[in-house]
């Protein structure tokens, strides 16, 4: 996701969400805001609840 900063893509697939890393939220934000048409996030329900 570091490479996507400032770039956009029609479709982005985000995997391996890990809220334990110090910059995890920032990277997740960058990755999720690069999609112009479709965003797919692959994660477990447990990880999703931890992020909220």
CHARMM-style PDB file with segment names, atoms N, HN, CA, C and O in Angstrom:
ATOM      1  N   UNK     1       0.812  -1.193   0.000  1.00  0.00      PROA
ATOM      2  CA  UNK     1       0.000   0.000   0.000  1.00  0.00      PROA
ATOM      3  C   UNK     1       0.856   1.257   0.000  1.00  0.00      PROA
ATOM      4  O   UNK     1       0.382   2.331  -0.371  1.00  0.00      PROA
ATOM      5  N   UNK     2       2.092   1.133   0.406  1.00  0.00      PROA
ATOM      6  HN  UNK     2       2.476   0.261   0.707  1.00  0.00      PROA
ATOM      7  CA  UNK     2       2.970   2.302   0.383  1.00  0.00      PROA
ATOM      8  C   UNK     2       3.091   2.861  -1.032  1.00  0.00      PROA
ATOM      9  O   UNK     2       3.197   4.074  -1.209  1.00  0.00      PROA
ATOM     10  N   UNK     3       3.075   2.002  -2.025  1.00  0.00      PROA
ATOM     11  HN  UNK     3       2.989   1.016  -1.881  1.00  0.00      PROA
ATOM     12  CA  UNK     3       3.237   2.437  -3.414  1.00  0.00      PROA
ATOM     13  C   UNK     3       2.003   3.146  -3.945  1.00  0.00      PROA
ATOM     14  O   UNK     3       2.100   3.895  -4.917  1.00  0.00      PROA
ATOM     15  N   UNK     4       0.841   2.930  -3.331  1.00  0.00      PROA
ATOM     16  HN  UNK     4       0.762   2.322  -2.541  1.00  0.00      PROA
ATOM     17  CA  UNK     4      -0.399   3.522  -3.815  1.00  0.00      PROA
ATOM     18  C   UNK     4      -0.628   4.937  -3.319  1.00  0.00      PROA
ATOM     19  O   UNK     4      -1.562   5.596  -3.775  1.00  0.00      PROA
ATOM     20  N   UNK     5       0.172   5.414  -2.423  1.00  0.00      PROA
ATOM     21  HN  UNK     5       0.931   4.878  -2.052  1.00  0.00      PROA
ATOM     22  CA  UNK     5      -0.042   6.752  -1.873  1.00  0.00      PROA
ATOM     23  C   UNK     5      -0.007   7.773  -3.007  1.00  0.00      PROA
ATOM     24  O   UNK     5       1.009   7.931  -3.683  1.00  0.00      PROA
ATOM     25  N   UNK     6      -1.110   8.450  -3.203  1.00  0.00      PROA
ATOM     26  HN  UNK     6      -1.936   8.321  -2.654  1.00  0.00      PROA
ATOM     27  CA  UNK     6      -1.210   9.441  -4.265  1.00  0.00      PROA
ATOM     28  C   UNK     6      -1.703   8.876  -5.582  1.00  0.00      PROA
ATOM     29  O   UNK     6      -1.944   9.636  -6.519  1.00  0.00      PROA
ATOM     30  N   UNK     7      -1.860   7.560  -5.680  1.00  0.00      PROA
ATOM     31  HN  UNK     7      -1.664   6.942  -4.919  1.00  0.00      PROA
ATOM     32  CA  UNK     7      -2.335   6.932  -6.906  1.00  0.00      PROA
ATOM     33  C   UNK     7      -3.733   6.365  -6.696  1.00  0.00      PROA
ATOM     34  O   UNK     7      -4.168   6.173  -5.561  1.00  0.00      PROA
ATOM     35  N   UNK     8      -4.433   6.100  -7.794  1.00  0.00      PROA
ATOM     36  HN  UNK     8      -4.079   6.257  -8.716  1.00  0.00      PROA
ATOM     37  CA  UNK     8      -5.749   5.500  -7.725  1.00  0.00      PROA
ATOM     38  C   UNK     8      -5.797   4.289  -8.640  1.00  0.00      PROA
ATOM     39  O   UNK     8      -4.987   4.158  -9.557  1.00  0.00      PROA
ATOM     40  N   UNK     9      -6.751   3.408  -8.383  1.00  0.00      PROA
ATOM     41  HN  UNK     9      -7.410   3.515  -7.638  1.00  0.00      PROA
ATOM     42  CA  UNK     9      -6.936   2.212  -9.182  1.00  0.00      PROA
ATOM     43  C   UNK     9      -8.435   1.927  -9.263  1.00  0.00      PROA
ATOM     44  O   UNK     9      -9.154   2.167  -8.294  1.00  0.00      PROA
ATOM     45  N   UNK    10      -8.923   1.417 -10.405  1.00  0.00      PROA
ATOM     46  HN  UNK    10      -8.339   1.221 -11.192  1.00  0.00      PROA
ATOM     47  CA  UNK    10     -10.347   1.115 -10.502  1.00  0.00      PROA
ATOM     48  C   UNK    10     -10.814   0.109  -9.447  1.00  0.00      PROA
ATOM     49  O   UNK    10     -11.927   0.220  -8.932  1.00  0.00      PROA
ATOM     50  N   UNK    11      -9.970  -0.866  -9.127  1.00  0.00      PROA
ATOM     51  HN  UNK    11      -9.066  -0.956  -9.545  1.00  0.00      PROA
ATOM     52  CA  UNK    11     -10.354  -1.867  -8.137  1.00  0.00      PROA
ATOM     53  C   UNK    11      -9.183  -2.121  -7.191  1.00  0.00      PROA
ATOM     54  O   UNK    11      -8.035  -2.242  -7.617  1.00  0.00      PROA
ATOM     55  N   UNK    12      -9.500  -2.199  -5.904  1.00  0.00      PROA
ATOM     56  HN  UNK    12     -10.433  -2.100  -5.559  1.00  0.00      PROA
ATOM     57  CA  UNK    12      -8.495  -2.488  -4.882  1.00  0.00      PROA
ATOM     58  C   UNK    12      -9.012  -3.641  -4.030  1.00  0.00      PROA
ATOM     59  O   UNK    12     -10.170  -3.649  -3.611  1.00  0.00      PROA
ATOM     60  N   UNK    13      -8.138  -4.614  -3.779  1.00  0.00      PROA
ATOM     61  HN  UNK    13      -7.197  -4.607  -4.119  1.00  0.00      PROA
ATOM     62  CA  UNK    13      -8.455  -5.725  -2.883  1.00  0.00      PROA
ATOM     63  C   UNK    13      -7.509  -5.620  -1.693  1.00  0.00      PROA
ATOM     64  O   UNK    13      -6.290  -5.685  -1.853  1.00  0.00      PROA
ATOM     65  N   UNK    14      -8.074  -5.457  -0.501  1.00  0.00      PROA
ATOM     66  HN  UNK    14      -9.064  -5.405  -0.370  1.00  0.00      PROA
ATOM     67  CA  UNK    14      -7.284  -5.324   0.725  1.00  0.00      PROA
ATOM     68  C   UNK    14      -7.357  -6.651   1.487  1.00  0.00      PROA
ATOM     69  O   UNK    14      -8.444  -7.160   1.760  1.00  0.00      PROA
ATOM     70  N   UNK    15      -6.194  -7.202   1.822  1.00  0.00      PROA
ATOM     71  HN  UNK    15      -5.311  -6.788   1.600  1.00  0.00      PROA
ATOM     72  CA  UNK    15      -6.122  -8.450   2.583  1.00  0.00      PROA
ATOM     73  C   UNK    15      -5.171  -8.279   3.762  1.00  0.00      PROA
ATOM     74  O   UNK    15      -4.466  -7.275   3.860  1.00  0.00      PROA
ATOM     75  N   UNK    16      -5.156  -9.243   4.635  1.00  0.00      PROA
ATOM     76  HN  UNK    16      -5.729 -10.059   4.555  1.00  0.00      PROA
ATOM     77  CA  UNK    16      -4.217  -9.275   5.759  1.00  0.00      PROA
ATOM     78  C   UNK    16      -4.277  -8.013   6.604  1.00  0.00      PROA
ATOM     79  O   UNK    16      -3.250  -7.396   6.889  1.00  0.00      PROA
ATOM     80  N   UNK    17      -5.477  -7.636   6.998  1.00  0.00      PROA
ATOM     81  HN  UNK    17      -6.311  -8.137   6.767  1.00  0.00      PROA
ATOM     82  CA  UNK    17      -5.637  -6.474   7.873  1.00  0.00      PROA
ATOM     83  C   UNK    17      -5.110  -6.838   9.250  1.00  0.00      PROA
ATOM     84  O   UNK    17      -5.540  -7.822   9.853  1.00  0.00      PROA
ATOM     85  N   UNK    18      -4.183  -6.044   9.737  1.00  0.00      PROA
ATOM     86  HN  UNK    18      -3.834  -5.245   9.248  1.00  0.00      PROA
ATOM     87  CA  UNK    18      -3.594  -6.312  11.041  1.00  0.00      PROA
ATOM     88  C   UNK    18      -3.554  -5.018  11.830  1.00  0.00      PROA
ATOM     89  O   UNK    18      -2.722  -4.149  11.570  1.00  0.00      PROA
ATOM     90  N   UNK    19      -4.449  -4.892  12.788  1.00  0.00      PROA
ATOM     91  HN  UNK    19      -5.125  -5.598  12.999  1.00  0.00      PROA
ATOM     92  CA  UNK    19      -4.504  -3.682  13.594  1.00  0.00      PROA
ATOM     93  C   UNK    19      -3.401  -3.590  14.634  1.00  0.00      PROA
ATOM     94  O   UNK    19      -3.286  -2.580  15.329  1.00  0.00      PROA
ATOM     95  N   UNK    20      -2.585  -4.638  14.747  1.00  0.00      PROA
ATOM     96  HN  UNK    20      -2.678  -5.458  14.182  1.00  0.00      PROA
ATOM     97  CA  UNK    20      -1.537  -4.651  15.764  1.00  0.00      PROA
ATOM     98  C   UNK    20      -0.335  -3.795  15.378  1.00  0.00      PROA
ATOM     99  O   UNK    20       0.404  -3.350  16.256  1.00  0.00      PROA
ATOM    100  N   UNK    21      -0.127  -3.557  14.097  1.00  0.00      PROA
ATOM    101  HN  UNK    21      -0.728  -3.919  13.384  1.00  0.00      PROA
ATOM    102  CA  UNK    21       1.035  -2.775  13.690  1.00  0.00      PROA
ATOM    103  C   UNK    21       0.776  -1.295  13.953  1.00  0.00      PROA
ATOM    104  O   UNK    21      -0.365  -0.844  13.853  1.00  0.00      PROA
ATOM    105  N   UNK    22       1.814  -0.536  14.287  1.00  0.00      PROA
ATOM    106  HN  UNK    22       2.740  -0.902  14.369  1.00  0.00      PROA
ATOM    107  CA  UNK    22       1.642   0.871  14.657  1.00  0.00      PROA
ATOM    108  C   UNK    22       1.034   1.724  13.542  1.00  0.00      PROA
ATOM    109  O   UNK    22       0.255   2.634  13.824  1.00  0.00      PROA
ATOM    110  N   UNK    23       1.369   1.451  12.307  1.00  0.00      PROA
ATOM    111  HN  UNK    23       2.001   0.711  12.078  1.00  0.00      PROA
ATOM    112  CA  UNK    23       0.843   2.249  11.208  1.00  0.00      PROA
ATOM    113  C   UNK    23      -0.252   1.515  10.444  1.00  0.00      PROA
ATOM    114  O   UNK    23      -0.542   1.863   9.299  1.00  0.00      PROA
ATOM    115  N   UNK    24      -0.857   0.514  11.052  1.00  0.00      PROA
ATOM    116  HN  UNK    24      -0.621   0.232  11.982  1.00  0.00      PROA
ATOM    117  CA  UNK    24      -1.881  -0.301  10.406  1.00  0.00      PROA
ATOM    118  C   UNK    24      -3.091   0.492   9.956  1.00  0.00      PROA
ATOM    119  O   UNK    24      -3.581   0.298   8.843  1.00  0.00      PROA
ATOM    120  N   UNK    25      -3.579   1.383  10.805  1.00  0.00      PROA
ATOM    121  HN  UNK    25      -3.181   1.541  11.709  1.00  0.00      PROA
ATOM    122  CA  UNK    25      -4.748   2.187  10.440  1.00  0.00      PROA
ATOM    123  C   UNK    25      -4.444   3.119   9.282  1.00  0.00      PROA
ATOM    124  O   UNK    25      -5.273   3.286   8.388  1.00  0.00      PROA
ATOM    125  N   UNK    26      -3.270   3.727   9.286  1.00  0.00      PROA
ATOM    126  HN  UNK    26      -2.596   3.592  10.012  1.00  0.00      PROA
ATOM    127  CA  UNK    26      -2.886   4.622   8.191  1.00  0.00      PROA
ATOM    128  C   UNK    26      -2.792   3.870   6.881  1.00  0.00      PROA
ATOM    129  O   UNK    26      -3.281   4.350   5.858  1.00  0.00      PROA
ATOM    130  N   UNK    27      -2.166   2.689   6.892  1.00  0.00      PROA
ATOM    131  HN  UNK    27      -1.768   2.300   7.723  1.00  0.00      PROA
ATOM    132  CA  UNK    27      -2.048   1.895   5.675  1.00  0.00      PROA
ATOM    133  C   UNK    27      -3.407   1.427   5.186  1.00  0.00      PROA
ATOM    134  O   UNK    27      -3.669   1.411   3.983  1.00  0.00      PROA
ATOM    135  N   UNK    28      -4.266   1.047   6.112  1.00  0.00      PROA
ATOM    136  HN  UNK    28      -4.054   1.059   7.089  1.00  0.00      PROA
ATOM    137  CA  UNK    28      -5.605   0.616   5.741  1.00  0.00      PROA
ATOM    138  C   UNK    28      -6.366   1.766   5.081  1.00  0.00      PROA
ATOM    139  O   UNK    28      -7.047   1.566   4.075  1.00  0.00      PROA
ATOM    140  N   UNK    29      -6.253   2.943   5.634  1.00  0.00      PROA
ATOM    141  HN  UNK    29      -5.700   3.106   6.451  1.00  0.00      PROA
ATOM    142  CA  UNK    29      -6.911   4.119   5.057  1.00  0.00      PROA
ATOM    143  C   UNK    29      -6.398   4.385   3.643  1.00  0.00      PROA
ATOM    144  O   UNK    29      -7.187   4.594   2.721  1.00  0.00      PROA
ATOM    145  N   UNK    30      -5.087   4.376   3.477  1.00  0.00      PROA
ATOM    146  HN  UNK    30      -4.447   4.207   4.225  1.00  0.00      PROA
ATOM    147  CA  UNK    30      -4.500   4.617   2.153  1.00  0.00      PROA
ATOM    148  C   UNK    30      -4.997   3.579   1.156  1.00  0.00      PROA
ATOM    149  O   UNK    30      -5.408   3.923   0.048  1.00  0.00      PROA
ATOM    150  N   UNK    31      -4.960   2.308   1.548  1.00  0.00      PROA
ATOM    151  HN  UNK    31      -4.626   2.029   2.448  1.00  0.00      PROA
ATOM    152  CA  UNK    31      -5.388   1.249   0.644  1.00  0.00      PROA
ATOM    153  C   UNK    31      -6.857   1.353   0.268  1.00  0.00      PROA
ATOM    154  O   UNK    31      -7.218   1.154  -0.892  1.00  0.00      PROA
ATOM    155  N   UNK    32      -7.698   1.659   1.229  1.00  0.00      PROA
ATOM    156  HN  UNK    32      -7.405   1.821   2.171  1.00  0.00      PROA
ATOM    157  CA  UNK    32      -9.134   1.678   0.984  1.00  0.00      PROA
ATOM    158  C   UNK    32      -9.582   2.919   0.214  1.00  0.00      PROA
ATOM    159  O   UNK    32     -10.623   2.885  -0.442  1.00  0.00      PROA
ATOM    160  N   UNK    33      -8.842   3.983   0.277  1.00  0.00      PROA
ATOM    161  HN  UNK    33      -7.996   4.011   0.810  1.00  0.00      PROA
ATOM    162  CA  UNK    33      -9.245   5.205  -0.418  1.00  0.00      PROA
ATOM    163  C   UNK    33      -8.664   5.305  -1.819  1.00  0.00      PROA
ATOM    164  O   UNK    33      -8.865   6.320  -2.487  1.00  0.00      PROA
ATOM    165  N   UNK    34      -7.953   4.291  -2.283  1.00  0.00      PROA
ATOM    166  HN  UNK    34      -7.790   3.467  -1.740  1.00  0.00      PROA
ATOM    167  CA  UNK    34      -7.388   4.319  -3.639  1.00  0.00      PROA
ATOM    168  C   UNK    34      -8.362   3.797  -4.676  1.00  0.00      PROA
ATOM    169  O   UNK    34      -8.171   4.043  -5.867  1.00  0.00      PROA
ATOM    170  N   UNK    35      -9.403   3.084  -4.263  1.00  0.00      PROA
ATOM    171  HN  UNK    35      -9.558   2.884  -3.295  1.00  0.00      PROA
ATOM    172  CA  UNK    35     -10.350   2.488  -5.203  1.00  0.00      PROA
ATOM    173  C   UNK    35     -11.278   3.553  -5.778  1.00  0.00      PROA
ATOM    174  O   UNK    35     -11.866   4.344  -5.040  1.00  0.00      PROA
ATOM    175  N   UNK    36     -11.400   3.563  -7.103  1.00  0.00      PROA
ATOM    176  HN  UNK    36     -10.922   2.921  -7.702  1.00  0.00      PROA
ATOM    177  CA  UNK    36     -12.315   4.512  -7.747  1.00  0.00      PROA
ATOM    178  C   UNK    36     -13.643   3.868  -8.119  1.00  0.00      PROA
ATOM    179  O   UNK    36     -14.642   4.571  -8.272  1.00  0.00      PROA
ATOM    180  N   UNK    37     -13.674   2.534  -8.269  1.00  0.00      PROA
ATOM    181  HN  UNK    37     -12.862   1.964  -8.145  1.00  0.00      PROA
ATOM    182  CA  UNK    37     -14.911   1.868  -8.660  1.00  0.00      PROA
ATOM    183  C   UNK    37     -15.320   0.745  -7.704  1.00  0.00      PROA
ATOM    184  O   UNK    37     -16.498   0.624  -7.370  1.00  0.00      PROA
ATOM    185  N   UNK    38     -14.378  -0.065  -7.265  1.00  0.00      PROA
ATOM    186  HN  UNK    38     -13.421   0.034  -7.536  1.00  0.00      PROA
ATOM    187  CA  UNK    38     -14.735  -1.228  -6.447  1.00  0.00      PROA
ATOM    188  C   UNK    38     -13.657  -1.473  -5.396  1.00  0.00      PROA
ATOM    189  O   UNK    38     -12.462  -1.444  -5.689  1.00  0.00      PROA
ATOM    190  N   UNK    39     -14.110  -1.717  -4.162  1.00  0.00      PROA
ATOM    191  HN  UNK    39     -15.081  -1.741  -3.924  1.00  0.00      PROA
ATOM    192  CA  UNK    39     -13.222  -2.045  -3.052  1.00  0.00      PROA
ATOM    193  C   UNK    39     -13.651  -3.384  -2.464  1.00  0.00      PROA
ATOM    194  O   UNK    39     -14.821  -3.576  -2.133  1.00  0.00      PROA
ATOM    195  N   UNK    40     -12.713  -4.300  -2.334  1.00  0.00      PROA
ATOM    196  HN  UNK    40     -11.762  -4.144  -2.603  1.00  0.00      PROA
ATOM    197  CA  UNK    40     -12.976  -5.598  -1.727  1.00  0.00      PROA
ATOM    198  C   UNK    40     -12.040  -5.746  -0.544  1.00  0.00      PROA
ATOM    199  O   UNK    40     -10.828  -5.575  -0.677  1.00  0.00      PROA
ATOM    200  N   UNK    41     -12.604  -6.064   0.620  1.00  0.00      PROA
ATOM    201  HN  UNK    41     -13.589  -6.202   0.728  1.00  0.00      PROA
ATOM    202  CA  UNK    41     -11.812  -6.261   1.828  1.00  0.00      PROA
ATOM    203  C   UNK    41     -12.016  -7.696   2.286  1.00  0.00      PROA
ATOM    204  O   UNK    41     -13.142  -8.108   2.568  1.00  0.00      PROA
ATOM    205  N   UNK    42     -10.927  -8.460   2.360  1.00  0.00      PROA
ATOM    206  HN  UNK    42     -10.013  -8.125   2.130  1.00  0.00      PROA
ATOM    207  CA  UNK    42     -10.978  -9.845   2.811  1.00  0.00      PROA
ATOM    208  C   UNK    42     -10.416  -9.909   4.224  1.00  0.00      PROA
ATOM    209  O   UNK    42      -9.228  -9.677   4.448  1.00  0.00      PROA
ATOM    210  N   UNK    43     -11.287 -10.225   5.167  1.00  0.00      PROA
ATOM    211  HN  UNK    43     -12.252 -10.413   4.985  1.00  0.00      PROA
ATOM    212  CA  UNK    43     -10.883 -10.310   6.565  1.00  0.00      PROA
ATOM    213  C   UNK    43     -11.848 -11.220   7.317  1.00  0.00      PROA
ATOM    214  O   UNK    43     -12.874 -11.631   6.775  1.00  0.00      PROA
ATOM    215  N   UNK    44     -11.523 -11.525   8.539  1.00  0.00      PROA
ATOM    216  HN  UNK    44     -10.690 -11.191   8.979  1.00  0.00      PROA
ATOM    217  CA  UNK    44     -12.414 -12.330   9.369  1.00  0.00      PROA
ATOM    218  C   UNK    44     -13.342 -11.401  10.158  1.00  0.00      PROA
ATOM    219  O   UNK    44     -13.046 -10.218  10.328  1.00  0.00      PROA
ATOM    220  N   UNK    45     -14.451 -11.937  10.632  1.00  0.00      PROA
ATOM    221  HN  UNK    45     -14.691 -12.898  10.494  1.00  0.00      PROA
ATOM    222  CA  UNK    45     -15.357 -11.131  11.454  1.00  0.00      PROA
ATOM    223  C   UNK    45     -14.675 -10.676  12.736  1.00  0.00      PROA
ATOM    224  O   UNK    45     -14.914  -9.566  13.213  1.00  0.00      PROA
ATOM    225  N   UNK    46     -13.828 -11.534  13.293  1.00  0.00      PROA
ATOM    226  HN  UNK    46     -13.634 -12.435  12.906  1.00  0.00      PROA
ATOM    227  CA  UNK    46     -13.107 -11.185  14.507  1.00  0.00      PROA
ATOM    228  C   UNK    46     -12.217  -9.965  14.283  1.00  0.00      PROA
ATOM    229  O   UNK    46     -12.208  -9.047  15.103  1.00  0.00      PROA
ATOM    230  N   UNK    47     -11.487  -9.947  13.206  1.00  0.00      PROA
ATOM    231  HN  UNK    47     -11.494 -10.692  12.540  1.00  0.00      PROA
ATOM    232  CA  UNK    47     -10.601  -8.811  12.900  1.00  0.00      PROA
ATOM    233  C   UNK    47     -11.422  -7.560  12.623  1.00  0.00      PROA
ATOM    234  O   UNK    47     -11.026  -6.462  13.013  1.00  0.00      PROA
ATOM    235  N   UNK    48     -12.549  -7.709  11.961  1.00  0.00      PROA
ATOM    236  HN  UNK    48     -12.871  -8.601  11.643  1.00  0.00      PROA
ATOM    237  CA  UNK    48     -13.411  -6.580  11.660  1.00  0.00      PROA
ATOM    238  C   UNK    48     -13.919  -5.944  12.944  1.00  0.00      PROA
ATOM    239  O   UNK    48     -13.939  -4.717  13.045  1.00  0.00      PROA
ATOM    240  N   UNK    49     -14.327  -6.729  13.919  1.00  0.00      PROA
ATOM    241  HN  UNK    49     -14.310  -7.726  13.837  1.00  0.00      PROA
ATOM    242  CA  UNK    49     -14.799  -6.205  15.195  1.00  0.00      PROA
ATOM    243  C   UNK    49     -13.681  -5.515  15.960  1.00  0.00      PROA
ATOM    244  O   UNK    49     -13.940  -4.541  16.667  1.00  0.00      PROA
ATOM    245  N   UNK    50     -12.457  -5.985  15.843  1.00  0.00      PROA
ATOM    246  HN  UNK    50     -12.246  -6.776  15.268  1.00  0.00      PROA
ATOM    247  CA  UNK    50     -11.324  -5.362  16.530  1.00  0.00      PROA
ATOM    248  C   UNK    50     -11.016  -3.993  15.936  1.00  0.00      PROA
ATOM    249  O   UNK    50     -10.560  -3.096  16.645  1.00  0.00      PROA
ATOM    250  N   UNK    51     -11.260  -3.830  14.649  1.00  0.00      PROA
ATOM    251  HN  UNK    51     -11.630  -4.558  14.073  1.00  0.00      PROA
ATOM    252  CA  UNK    51     -10.977  -2.555  13.979  1.00  0.00      PROA
ATOM    253  C   UNK    51     -12.004  -1.482  14.311  1.00  0.00      PROA
ATOM    254  O   UNK    51     -11.723  -0.292  14.172  1.00  0.00      PROA
ATOM    255  N   UNK    52     -13.192  -1.892  14.749  1.00  0.00      PROA
ATOM    256  HN  UNK    52     -13.420  -2.859  14.862  1.00  0.00      PROA
ATOM    257  CA  UNK    52     -14.263  -0.904  15.004  1.00  0.00      PROA
ATOM    258  C   UNK    52     -14.235  -0.398  16.390  1.00  0.00      PROA
ATOM    259  OT1 UNK    52     -15.065   0.433  16.761  1.00  0.00      PROA
TER     260      UNK     52
END
